[in-house]
Amino acid sequence: MPWNRWAAVRRWRVWRRELMNNREFIRRARRYARRNGLEFYFDAAKGKGSHGTVYVGDRETQVPHGEIATGTFMSMLRDLNINRREF
């Protein structure tokens, strides 16, 4: 299979777009909840170490401190049952 340079560039851009820090994730989760009429709550005390917990509606996920990697980001969205494009 030949290497497709443009496909690699697109994958890199998608990866870079999803990399964010914990504050940005919390801000976007709050905005998503407000747009969809869901309850939002962030509890910094509930979580191990430097993790906090975000509640959106009846779902919850752990948010690490600092930069959030792509896989962690996708897992957090899955926990909250949020589509990446809506977030």
mmCIF file as gemmi writes it, N, C-alpha and C atoms, coordinates in Angstrom:
data_model
loop_
_atom_site.group_PDB
_atom_site.id
_atom_site.type_symbol
_atom_site.label_atom_id
_atom_site.label_alt_id
_atom_site.label_comp_id
_atom_site.label_asym_id
_atom_site.label_entity_id
_atom_site.label_seq_id
_atom_site.pdbx_PDB_ins_code
_atom_site.Cartn_x
_atom_site.Cartn_y
_atom_site.Cartn_z
_atom_site.occupancy
_atom_site.B_iso_or_equiv
_atom_site.pdbx_formal_charge
_atom_site.auth_seq_id
_atom_site.auth_asym_id
_atom_site.pdbx_PDB_model_num
ATOM 1 N N . MET Axp A 1 ? 0.848 -1.183 0 1 0 ? 1 A 1
ATOM 2 C CA . MET Axp A 1 ? 0 0 0 1 0 ? 1 A 1
ATOM 3 C C . MET Axp A 1 ? 0.892 1.244 0 1 0 ? 1 A 1
ATOM 4 N N . PRO Axp A 2 ? 0.734 2.125 -0.977 1 0 ? 2 A 1
ATOM 5 C CA . PRO Axp A 2 ? 1.582 3.312 -1.029 1 0 ? 2 A 1
ATOM 6 C C . PRO Axp A 2 ? 1.231 4.292 0.087 1 0 ? 2 A 1
ATOM 7 N N . TRP Axp A 3 ? 2.223 5.028 0.508 1 0 ? 3 A 1
ATOM 8 C CA . TRP Axp A 3 ? 2.048 6.011 1.575 1 0 ? 3 A 1
ATOM 9 C C . TRP Axp A 3 ? 1.335 7.239 1.029 1 0 ? 3 A 1
ATOM 10 N N . ASN Axp A 4 ? 0.31 7.675 1.682 1 0 ? 4 A 1
ATOM 11 C CA . ASN Axp A 4 ? -0.46 8.833 1.252 1 0 ? 4 A 1
ATOM 12 C C . ASN Axp A 4 ? -0.123 10.005 2.167 1 0 ? 4 A 1
ATOM 13 N N . ARG Axp A 5 ? 0.636 10.949 1.645 1 0 ? 5 A 1
ATOM 14 C CA . ARG Axp A 5 ? 1.106 12.079 2.458 1 0 ? 5 A 1
ATOM 15 C C . ARG Axp A 5 ? -0.056 12.922 2.97 1 0 ? 5 A 1
ATOM 16 N N . TRP Axp A 6 ? -1.076 13.133 2.163 1 0 ? 6 A 1
ATOM 17 C CA . TRP Axp A 6 ? -2.182 14.005 2.565 1 0 ? 6 A 1
ATOM 18 C C . TRP Axp A 6 ? -3.036 13.361 3.651 1 0 ? 6 A 1
ATOM 19 N N . ALA Axp A 7 ? -3.179 12.053 3.602 1 0 ? 7 A 1
ATOM 20 C CA . ALA Axp A 7 ? -3.92 11.369 4.67 1 0 ? 7 A 1
ATOM 21 C C . ALA Axp A 7 ? -3.175 11.515 5.99 1 0 ? 7 A 1
ATOM 22 N N . ALA Axp A 8 ? -1.844 11.432 5.959 1 0 ? 8 A 1
ATOM 23 C CA . ALA Axp A 8 ? -1.055 11.608 7.181 1 0 ? 8 A 1
ATOM 24 C C . ALA Axp A 8 ? -1.204 13.018 7.721 1 0 ? 8 A 1
ATOM 25 N N . VAL Axp A 9 ? -1.238 14.006 6.835 1 0 ? 9 A 1
ATOM 26 C CA . VAL Axp A 9 ? -1.406 15.4 7.27 1 0 ? 9 A 1
ATOM 27 C C . VAL Axp A 9 ? -2.778 15.584 7.912 1 0 ? 9 A 1
ATOM 28 N N . ARG Axp A 10 ? -3.826 14.991 7.312 1 0 ? 10 A 1
ATOM 29 C CA . ARG Axp A 10 ? -5.169 15.117 7.884 1 0 ? 10 A 1
ATOM 30 C C . ARG Axp A 10 ? -5.24 14.473 9.265 1 0 ? 10 A 1
ATOM 31 N N . ARG Axp A 11 ? -4.643 13.279 9.411 1 0 ? 11 A 1
ATOM 32 C CA . ARG Axp A 11 ? -4.646 12.618 10.719 1 0 ? 11 A 1
ATOM 33 C C . ARG Axp A 11 ? -3.934 13.472 11.754 1 0 ? 11 A 1
ATOM 34 N N . TRP Axp A 12 ? -2.828 14.095 11.385 1 0 ? 12 A 1
ATOM 35 C CA . TRP Axp A 12 ? -2.08 14.929 12.313 1 0 ? 12 A 1
ATOM 36 C C . TRP Axp A 12 ? -2.913 16.132 12.741 1 0 ? 12 A 1
ATOM 37 N N . ARG Axp A 13 ? -3.607 16.737 11.801 1 0 ? 13 A 1
ATOM 38 C CA . ARG Axp A 13 ? -4.426 17.91 12.14 1 0 ? 13 A 1
ATOM 39 C C . ARG Axp A 13 ? -5.57 17.532 13.079 1 0 ? 13 A 1
ATOM 40 N N . VAL Axp A 14 ? -6.206 16.386 12.847 1 0 ? 14 A 1
ATOM 41 C CA . VAL Axp A 14 ? -7.278 15.938 13.734 1 0 ? 14 A 1
ATOM 42 C C . VAL Axp A 14 ? -6.726 15.707 15.132 1 0 ? 14 A 1
ATOM 43 N N . TRP Axp A 15 ? -5.56 15.068 15.221 1 0 ? 15 A 1
ATOM 44 C CA . TRP Axp A 15 ? -4.945 14.795 16.518 1 0 ? 15 A 1
ATOM 45 C C . TRP Axp A 15 ? -4.632 16.094 17.239 1 0 ? 15 A 1
ATOM 46 N N . ARG Axp A 16 ? -4.078 17.067 16.546 1 0 ? 16 A 1
ATOM 47 C CA . ARG Axp A 16 ? -3.716 18.336 17.175 1 0 ? 16 A 1
ATOM 48 C C . ARG Axp A 16 ? -4.965 19.078 17.648 1 0 ? 16 A 1
ATOM 49 N N . ARG Axp A 17 ? -6.045 18.985 16.913 1 0 ? 17 A 1
ATOM 50 C CA . ARG Axp A 17 ? -7.253 19.711 17.286 1 0 ? 17 A 1
ATOM 51 C C . ARG Axp A 17 ? -7.844 19.159 18.583 1 0 ? 17 A 1
ATOM 52 N N . GLU Axp A 18 ? -7.684 17.873 18.837 1 0 ? 18 A 1
ATOM 53 C CA . GLU Axp A 18 ? -8.293 17.267 20.007 1 0 ? 18 A 1
ATOM 54 C C . GLU Axp A 18 ? -7.452 17.419 21.272 1 0 ? 18 A 1
ATOM 55 N N . LEU Axp A 19 ? -6.189 17.779 21.137 1 0 ? 19 A 1
ATOM 56 C CA . LEU Axp A 19 ? -5.323 17.946 22.291 1 0 ? 19 A 1
ATOM 57 C C . LEU Axp A 19 ? -5.721 19.222 23.013 1 0 ? 19 A 1
ATOM 58 N N . MET Axp A 20 ? -6.081 19.098 24.274 1 0 ? 20 A 1
ATOM 59 C CA . MET Axp A 20 ? -6.496 20.273 25.05 1 0 ? 20 A 1
ATOM 60 C C . MET Axp A 20 ? -6.123 20.055 26.504 1 0 ? 20 A 1
ATOM 61 N N . ASN Axp A 21 ? -6.253 21.097 27.294 1 0 ? 21 A 1
ATOM 62 C CA . ASN Axp A 21 ? -5.959 20.948 28.716 1 0 ? 21 A 1
ATOM 63 C C . ASN Axp A 21 ? -7.258 20.786 29.498 1 0 ? 21 A 1
ATOM 64 N N . ASN Axp A 22 ? -7.111 20.548 30.79 1 0 ? 22 A 1
ATOM 65 C CA . ASN Axp A 22 ? -8.283 20.254 31.614 1 0 ? 22 A 1
ATOM 66 C C . ASN Axp A 22 ? -9.246 21.442 31.707 1 0 ? 22 A 1
ATOM 67 N N . ARG Axp A 23 ? -8.727 22.643 31.764 1 0 ? 23 A 1
ATOM 68 C CA . ARG Axp A 23 ? -9.604 23.823 31.858 1 0 ? 23 A 1
ATOM 69 C C . ARG Axp A 23 ? -10.464 23.98 30.608 1 0 ? 23 A 1
ATOM 70 N N . GLU Axp A 24 ? -9.835 23.762 29.458 1 0 ? 24 A 1
ATOM 71 C CA . GLU Axp A 24 ? -10.587 23.843 28.198 1 0 ? 24 A 1
ATOM 72 C C . GLU Axp A 24 ? -11.667 22.767 28.145 1 0 ? 24 A 1
ATOM 73 N N . PHE Axp A 25 ? -11.364 21.556 28.579 1 0 ? 25 A 1
ATOM 74 C CA . PHE Axp A 25 ? -12.353 20.477 28.565 1 0 ? 25 A 1
ATOM 75 C C . PHE Axp A 25 ? -13.53 20.835 29.475 1 0 ? 25 A 1
ATOM 76 N N . ILE Axp A 26 ? -13.255 21.329 30.667 1 0 ? 26 A 1
ATOM 77 C CA . ILE Axp A 26 ? -14.322 21.689 31.607 1 0 ? 26 A 1
ATOM 78 C C . ILE Axp A 26 ? -15.179 22.812 31.036 1 0 ? 26 A 1
ATOM 79 N N . ARG Axp A 27 ? -14.536 23.791 30.437 1 0 ? 27 A 1
ATOM 80 C CA . ARG Axp A 27 ? -15.264 24.917 29.836 1 0 ? 27 A 1
ATOM 81 C C . ARG Axp A 27 ? -16.178 24.434 28.712 1 0 ? 27 A 1
ATOM 82 N N . ARG Axp A 28 ? -15.667 23.549 27.852 1 0 ? 28 A 1
ATOM 83 C CA . ARG Axp A 28 ? -16.473 23.046 26.741 1 0 ? 28 A 1
ATOM 84 C C . ARG Axp A 28 ? -17.576 22.109 27.218 1 0 ? 28 A 1
ATOM 85 N N . ALA Axp A 29 ? -17.317 21.33 28.27 1 0 ? 29 A 1
ATOM 86 C CA . ALA Axp A 29 ? -18.356 20.451 28.822 1 0 ? 29 A 1
ATOM 87 C C . ALA Axp A 29 ? -19.482 21.287 29.431 1 0 ? 29 A 1
ATOM 88 N N . ARG Axp A 30 ? -19.124 22.371 30.105 1 0 ? 30 A 1
ATOM 89 C CA . ARG Axp A 30 ? -20.134 23.269 30.683 1 0 ? 30 A 1
ATOM 90 C C . ARG Axp A 30 ? -20.988 23.887 29.579 1 0 ? 30 A 1
ATOM 91 N N . ARG Axp A 31 ? -20.348 24.321 28.509 1 0 ? 31 A 1
ATOM 92 C CA . ARG Axp A 31 ? -21.073 24.913 27.378 1 0 ? 31 A 1
ATOM 93 C C . ARG Axp A 31 ? -21.983 23.88 26.712 1 0 ? 31 A 1
ATOM 94 N N . TYR Axp A 32 ? -21.493 22.652 26.544 1 0 ? 32 A 1
ATOM 95 C CA . TYR Axp A 32 ? -22.301 21.581 25.953 1 0 ? 32 A 1
ATOM 96 C C . TYR Axp A 32 ? -23.539 21.303 26.807 1 0 ? 32 A 1
ATOM 97 N N . ALA Axp A 33 ? -23.35 21.224 28.127 1 0 ? 33 A 1
ATOM 98 C CA . ALA Axp A 33 ? -24.477 20.955 29.027 1 0 ? 33 A 1
ATOM 99 C C . ALA Axp A 33 ? -25.509 22.081 28.952 1 0 ? 33 A 1
ATOM 100 N N . ARG Axp A 34 ? -25.05 23.311 28.913 1 0 ? 34 A 1
ATOM 101 C CA . ARG Axp A 34 ? -25.961 24.453 28.848 1 0 ? 34 A 1
ATOM 102 C C . ARG Axp A 34 ? -26.765 24.437 27.551 1 0 ? 34 A 1
ATOM 103 N N . ARG Axp A 35 ? -26.094 24.128 26.417 1 0 ? 35 A 1
ATOM 104 C CA . ARG Axp A 35 ? -26.776 24.073 25.119 1 0 ? 35 A 1
ATOM 105 C C . ARG Axp A 35 ? -27.829 22.982 25.065 1 0 ? 35 A 1
ATOM 106 N N . ASN Axp A 36 ? -27.586 21.864 25.755 1 0 ? 36 A 1
ATOM 107 C CA . ASN Axp A 36 ? -28.492 20.72 25.688 1 0 ? 36 A 1
ATOM 108 C C . ASN Axp A 36 ? -29.415 20.604 26.9 1 0 ? 36 A 1
ATOM 109 N N . GLY Axp A 37 ? -29.435 21.607 27.758 1 0 ? 37 A 1
ATOM 110 C CA . GLY Axp A 37 ? -30.341 21.605 28.897 1 0 ? 37 A 1
ATOM 111 C C . GLY Axp A 37 ? -30.011 20.548 29.938 1 0 ? 37 A 1
ATOM 112 N N . LEU Axp A 38 ? -28.735 20.224 30.082 1 0 ? 38 A 1
ATOM 113 C CA . LEU Axp A 38 ? -28.307 19.219 31.057 1 0 ? 38 A 1
ATOM 114 C C . LEU Axp A 38 ? -27.663 19.894 32.26 1 0 ? 38 A 1
ATOM 115 N N . GLU Axp A 39 ? -27.68 19.213 33.373 1 0 ? 39 A 1
ATOM 116 C CA . GLU Axp A 39 ? -27.037 19.72 34.581 1 0 ? 39 A 1
ATOM 117 C C . GLU Axp A 39 ? -25.533 19.487 34.474 1 0 ? 39 A 1
ATOM 118 N N . PHE Axp A 40 ? -24.741 20.474 34.891 1 0 ? 40 A 1
ATOM 119 C CA . PHE Axp A 40 ? -23.282 20.36 34.877 1 0 ? 40 A 1
ATOM 120 C C . PHE Axp A 40 ? -22.746 20.614 36.278 1 0 ? 40 A 1
ATOM 121 N N . TYR Axp A 41 ? -21.753 19.806 36.654 1 0 ? 41 A 1
ATOM 122 C CA . TYR Axp A 41 ? -21.124 20.002 37.954 1 0 ? 41 A 1
ATOM 123 C C . TYR Axp A 41 ? -19.692 19.496 37.877 1 0 ? 41 A 1
ATOM 124 N N . PHE Axp A 42 ? -18.737 20.255 38.419 1 0 ? 42 A 1
ATOM 125 C CA . PHE Axp A 42 ? -17.35 19.825 38.497 1 0 ? 42 A 1
ATOM 126 C C . PHE Axp A 42 ? -16.956 19.753 39.965 1 0 ? 42 A 1
ATOM 127 N N . ASP Axp A 43 ? -16.436 18.599 40.378 1 0 ? 43 A 1
ATOM 128 C CA . ASP Axp A 43 ? -16.007 18.39 41.761 1 0 ? 43 A 1
ATOM 129 C C . ASP Axp A 43 ? -14.508 18.105 41.753 1 0 ? 43 A 1
ATOM 130 N N . ALA Axp A 44 ? -13.72 19.114 42.143 1 0 ? 44 A 1
ATOM 131 C CA . ALA Axp A 44 ? -12.266 18.96 42.148 1 0 ? 44 A 1
ATOM 132 C C . ALA Axp A 44 ? -11.801 18.035 43.257 1 0 ? 44 A 1
ATOM 133 N N . ALA Axp A 45 ? -12.588 17.893 44.309 1 0 ? 45 A 1
ATOM 134 C CA . ALA Axp A 45 ? -12.179 17.078 45.45 1 0 ? 45 A 1
ATOM 135 C C . ALA Axp A 45 ? -12.416 15.588 45.212 1 0 ? 45 A 1
ATOM 136 N N . LYS Axp A 46 ? -13.339 15.255 44.331 1 0 ? 46 A 1
ATOM 137 C CA . LYS Axp A 46 ? -13.632 13.84 44.082 1 0 ? 46 A 1
ATOM 138 C C . LYS Axp A 46 ? -12.781 13.35 42.919 1 0 ? 46 A 1
ATOM 139 N N . GLY Axp A 47 ? -11.778 12.583 43.217 1 0 ? 47 A 1
ATOM 140 C CA . GLY Axp A 47 ? -10.849 12.063 42.22 1 0 ? 47 A 1
ATOM 141 C C . GLY Axp A 47 ? -9.522 11.798 42.885 1 0 ? 47 A 1
ATOM 142 N N . LYS Axp A 48 ? -8.786 10.858 42.349 1 0 ? 48 A 1
ATOM 143 C CA . LYS Axp A 48 ? -7.492 10.526 42.94 1 0 ? 48 A 1
ATOM 144 C C . LYS Axp A 48 ? -6.429 11.494 42.473 1 0 ? 48 A 1
ATOM 145 N N . GLY Axp A 49 ? -5.551 11.872 43.372 1 0 ? 49 A 1
ATOM 146 C CA . GLY Axp A 49 ? -4.424 12.734 43.024 1 0 ? 49 A 1
ATOM 147 C C . GLY Axp A 49 ? -4.88 14.065 42.467 1 0 ? 49 A 1
ATOM 148 N N . SER Axp A 50 ? -4.434 14.368 41.259 1 0 ? 50 A 1
ATOM 149 C CA . SER Axp A 50 ? -4.752 15.656 40.648 1 0 ? 50 A 1
ATOM 150 C C . SER Axp A 50 ? -5.932 15.55 39.687 1 0 ? 50 A 1
ATOM 151 N N . HIS Axp A 51 ? -6.767 14.538 39.837 1 0 ? 51 A 1
ATOM 152 C CA . HIS Axp A 51 ? -7.941 14.361 38.987 1 0 ? 51 A 1
ATOM 153 C C . HIS Axp A 51 ? -9.174 14.958 39.65 1 0 ? 51 A 1
ATOM 154 N N . GLY Axp A 52 ? -10.095 15.431 38.833 1 0 ? 52 A 1
ATOM 155 C CA . GLY Axp A 52 ? -11.39 15.888 39.305 1 0 ? 52 A 1
ATOM 156 C C . GLY Axp A 52 ? -12.477 15.131 38.559 1 0 ? 52 A 1
ATOM 157 N N . THR Axp A 53 ? -13.716 15.349 38.952 1 0 ? 53 A 1
ATOM 158 C CA . THR Axp A 53 ? -14.833 14.656 38.325 1 0 ? 53 A 1
ATOM 159 C C . THR Axp A 53 ? -15.775 15.669 37.696 1 0 ? 53 A 1
ATOM 160 N N . VAL Axp A 54 ? -16.159 15.417 36.45 1 0 ? 54 A 1
ATOM 161 C CA . VAL Axp A 54 ? -17.126 16.244 35.736 1 0 ? 54 A 1
ATOM 162 C C . VAL Axp A 54 ? -18.409 15.443 35.601 1 0 ? 54 A 1
ATOM 163 N N . TYR Axp A 55 ? -19.524 16.061 35.951 1 0 ? 55 A 1
ATOM 164 C CA . TYR Axp A 55 ? -20.848 15.458 35.807 1 0 ? 55 A 1
ATOM 165 C C . TYR Axp A 55 ? -21.605 16.252 34.746 1 0 ? 55 A 1
ATOM 166 N N . VAL Axp A 56 ? -22.098 15.557 33.727 1 0 ? 56 A 1
ATOM 167 C CA . VAL Axp A 56 ? -22.955 16.165 32.707 1 0 ? 56 A 1
ATOM 168 C C . VAL Axp A 56 ? -24.204 15.308 32.639 1 0 ? 56 A 1
ATOM 169 N N . GLY Axp A 57 ? -25.312 15.87 33.076 1 0 ? 57 A 1
ATOM 170 C CA . GLY Axp A 57 ? -26.541 15.095 33.164 1 0 ? 57 A 1
ATOM 171 C C . GLY Axp A 57 ? -26.371 14.016 34.219 1 0 ? 57 A 1
ATOM 172 N N . ASP Axp A 58 ? -26.664 12.774 33.876 1 0 ? 58 A 1
ATOM 173 C CA . ASP Axp A 58 ? -26.517 11.667 34.826 1 0 ? 58 A 1
ATOM 174 C C . ASP Axp A 58 ? -25.227 10.887 34.589 1 0 ? 58 A 1
ATOM 175 N N . ARG Axp A 59 ? -24.32 11.399 33.756 1 0 ? 59 A 1
ATOM 176 C CA . ARG Axp A 59 ? -23.054 10.726 33.443 1 0 ? 59 A 1
ATOM 177 C C . ARG Axp A 59 ? -21.894 11.466 34.105 1 0 ? 59 A 1
ATOM 178 N N . GLU Axp A 60 ? -20.785 10.751 34.302 1 0 ? 60 A 1
ATOM 179 C CA . GLU Axp A 60 ? -19.608 11.371 34.917 1 0 ? 60 A 1
ATOM 180 C C . GLU Axp A 60 ? -18.336 10.825 34.298 1 0 ? 60 A 1
ATOM 181 N N . THR Axp A 61 ? -17.255 11.608 34.418 1 0 ? 61 A 1
ATOM 182 C CA . THR Axp A 61 ? -15.938 11.178 33.968 1 0 ? 61 A 1
ATOM 183 C C . THR Axp A 61 ? -14.876 11.853 34.815 1 0 ? 61 A 1
ATOM 184 N N . GLN Axp A 62 ? -13.698 11.245 34.853 1 0 ? 62 A 1
ATOM 185 C CA . GLN Axp A 62 ? -12.561 11.797 35.568 1 0 ? 62 A 1
ATOM 186 C C . GLN Axp A 62 ? -11.773 12.701 34.628 1 0 ? 62 A 1
ATOM 187 N N . VAL Axp A 63 ? -11.335 13.855 35.131 1 0 ? 63 A 1
ATOM 188 C CA . VAL Axp A 63 ? -10.56 14.799 34.328 1 0 ? 63 A 1
ATOM 189 C C . VAL Axp A 63 ? -9.172 14.945 34.955 1 0 ? 63 A 1
ATOM 190 N N . PRO Axp A 64 ? -8.112 14.579 34.209 1 0 ? 64 A 1
ATOM 191 C CA . PRO Axp A 64 ? -6.765 14.742 34.745 1 0 ? 64 A 1
ATOM 192 C C . PRO Axp A 64 ? -6.318 16.193 34.692 1 0 ? 64 A 1
ATOM 193 N N . HIS Axp A 65 ? -5.354 16.54 35.507 1 0 ? 65 A 1
ATOM 194 C CA . HIS Axp A 65 ? -4.79 17.89 35.513 1 0 ? 65 A 1
ATOM 195 C C . HIS Axp A 65 ? -3.8 18.023 34.361 1 0 ? 65 A 1
ATOM 196 N N . GLY Axp A 66 ? -3.813 19.133 33.678 1 0 ? 66 A 1
ATOM 197 C CA . GLY Axp A 66 ? -2.854 19.389 32.604 1 0 ? 66 A 1
ATOM 198 C C . GLY Axp A 66 ? -3.386 18.982 31.244 1 0 ? 66 A 1
ATOM 199 N N . GLU Axp A 67 ? -2.45 18.706 30.33 1 0 ? 67 A 1
ATOM 200 C CA . GLU Axp A 67 ? -2.808 18.337 28.963 1 0 ? 67 A 1
ATOM 201 C C . GLU Axp A 67 ? -3.523 16.99 28.924 1 0 ? 67 A 1
ATOM 202 N N . ILE Axp A 68 ? -4.531 16.895 28.066 1 0 ? 68 A 1
ATOM 203 C CA . ILE Axp A 68 ? -5.307 15.661 27.898 1 0 ? 68 A 1
ATOM 204 C C . ILE Axp A 68 ? -4.949 15.071 26.544 1 0 ? 68 A 1
ATOM 205 N N . ALA Axp A 69 ? -4.448 13.851 26.542 1 0 ? 69 A 1
ATOM 206 C CA . ALA Axp A 69 ? -4.07 13.176 25.301 1 0 ? 69 A 1
ATOM 207 C C . ALA Axp A 69 ? -5.324 12.789 24.511 1 0 ? 69 A 1
ATOM 208 N N . THR Axp A 70 ? -5.132 12.474 23.247 1 0 ? 70 A 1
ATOM 209 C CA . THR Axp A 70 ? -6.246 12.175 22.347 1 0 ? 70 A 1
ATOM 210 C C . THR Axp A 70 ? -7.07 10.988 22.819 1 0 ? 70 A 1
ATOM 211 N N . GLY Axp A 71 ? -6.417 9.897 23.189 1 0 ? 71 A 1
ATOM 212 C CA . GLY Axp A 71 ? -7.145 8.713 23.638 1 0 ? 71 A 1
ATOM 213 C C . GLY Axp A 71 ? -7.932 8.966 24.902 1 0 ? 71 A 1
ATOM 214 N N . THR Axp A 72 ? -7.338 9.713 25.829 1 0 ? 72 A 1
ATOM 215 C CA . THR Axp A 72 ? -8.025 10.063 27.078 1 0 ? 72 A 1
ATOM 216 C C . THR Axp A 72 ? -9.223 10.955 26.788 1 0 ? 72 A 1
ATOM 217 N N . PHE Axp A 73 ? -9.04 11.9 25.878 1 0 ? 73 A 1
ATOM 218 C CA . PHE Axp A 73 ? -10.115 12.804 25.486 1 0 ? 73 A 1
ATOM 219 C C . PHE Axp A 73 ? -11.302 12.032 24.914 1 0 ? 73 A 1
ATOM 220 N N . MET Axp A 74 ? -11.012 11.086 24.009 1 0 ? 74 A 1
ATOM 221 C CA . MET Axp A 74 ? -12.082 10.301 23.4 1 0 ? 74 A 1
ATOM 222 C C . MET Axp A 74 ? -12.773 9.418 24.442 1 0 ? 74 A 1
ATOM 223 N N . SER Axp A 75 ? -12.015 8.883 25.378 1 0 ? 75 A 1
ATOM 224 C CA . SER Axp A 75 ? -12.588 8.06 26.443 1 0 ? 75 A 1
ATOM 225 C C . SER Axp A 75 ? -13.494 8.894 27.352 1 0 ? 75 A 1
ATOM 226 N N . MET Axp A 76 ? -13.086 10.114 27.644 1 0 ? 76 A 1
ATOM 227 C CA . MET Axp A 76 ? -13.903 10.994 28.484 1 0 ? 76 A 1
ATOM 228 C C . MET Axp A 76 ? -15.212 11.343 27.786 1 0 ? 76 A 1
ATOM 229 N N . LEU Axp A 77 ? -15.149 11.612 26.479 1 0 ? 77 A 1
ATOM 230 C CA . LEU Axp A 77 ? -16.382 11.887 25.733 1 0 ? 77 A 1
ATOM 231 C C . LEU Axp A 77 ? -17.285 10.67 25.705 1 0 ? 77 A 1
ATOM 232 N N . ARG Axp A 78 ? -16.698 9.477 25.578 1 0 ? 78 A 1
ATOM 233 C CA . ARG Axp A 78 ? -17.476 8.241 25.589 1 0 ? 78 A 1
ATOM 234 C C . ARG Axp A 78 ? -18.154 8.065 26.948 1 0 ? 78 A 1
ATOM 235 N N . ASP Axp A 79 ? -17.429 8.361 28.041 1 0 ? 79 A 1
ATOM 236 C CA . ASP Axp A 79 ? -18.022 8.259 29.377 1 0 ? 79 A 1
ATOM 237 C C . ASP Axp A 79 ? -19.229 9.18 29.529 1 0 ? 79 A 1
ATOM 238 N N . LEU Axp A 80 ? -19.138 10.37 28.937 1 0 ? 80 A 1
ATOM 239 C CA . LEU Axp A 80 ? -20.221 11.343 29.043 1 0 ? 80 A 1
ATOM 240 C C . LEU Axp A 80 ? -21.285 11.168 27.955 1 0 ? 80 A 1
ATOM 241 N N . ASN Axp A 81 ? -21.064 10.217 27.039 1 0 ? 81 A 1
ATOM 242 C CA . ASN Axp A 81 ? -21.977 9.947 25.94 1 0 ? 81 A 1
ATOM 243 C C . ASN Axp A 81 ? -22.184 11.193 25.078 1 0 ? 81 A 1
ATOM 244 N N . ILE Axp A 82 ? -21.054 11.815 24.701 1 0 ? 82 A 1
ATOM 245 C CA . ILE Axp A 82 ? -21.072 13.032 23.873 1 0 ? 82 A 1
ATOM 246 C C . ILE Axp A 82 ? -20.379 12.711 22.555 1 0 ? 82 A 1
ATOM 247 N N . ASN Axp A 83 ? -20.993 13.122 21.456 1 0 ? 83 A 1
ATOM 248 C CA . ASN Axp A 83 ? -20.405 12.978 20.144 1 0 ? 83 A 1
ATOM 249 C C . ASN Axp A 83 ? -19.29 14.023 19.995 1 0 ? 83 A 1
ATOM 250 N N . ARG Axp A 84 ? -18.154 13.626 19.421 1 0 ? 84 A 1
ATOM 251 C CA . ARG Axp A 84 ? -17.013 14.536 19.289 1 0 ? 84 A 1
ATOM 252 C C . ARG Axp A 84 ? -17.377 15.776 18.481 1 0 ? 84 A 1
ATOM 253 N N . ARG Axp A 85 ? -18.186 15.62 17.465 1 0 ? 85 A 1
ATOM 254 C CA . ARG Axp A 85 ? -18.547 16.758 16.616 1 0 ? 85 A 1
ATOM 255 C C . ARG Axp A 85 ? -19.469 17.753 17.332 1 0 ? 85 A 1
ATOM 256 N N . GLU Axp A 86 ? -20.247 17.284 18.288 1 0 ? 86 A 1
ATOM 257 C CA . GLU Axp A 86 ? -21.129 18.17 19.056 1 0 ? 86 A 1
ATOM 258 C C . GLU Axp A 86 ? -20.378 18.896 20.16 1 0 ? 86 A 1
ATOM 259 N N . PHE Axp A 87 ? -19.237 18.362 20.547 1 0 ? 87 A 1
ATOM 260 C CA . PHE Axp A 87 ? -18.472 18.928 21.64 1 0 ? 87 A 1
ATOM 261 C C . PHE Axp A 87 ? -17.648 20.078 21.129 1 0 ? 87 A 1
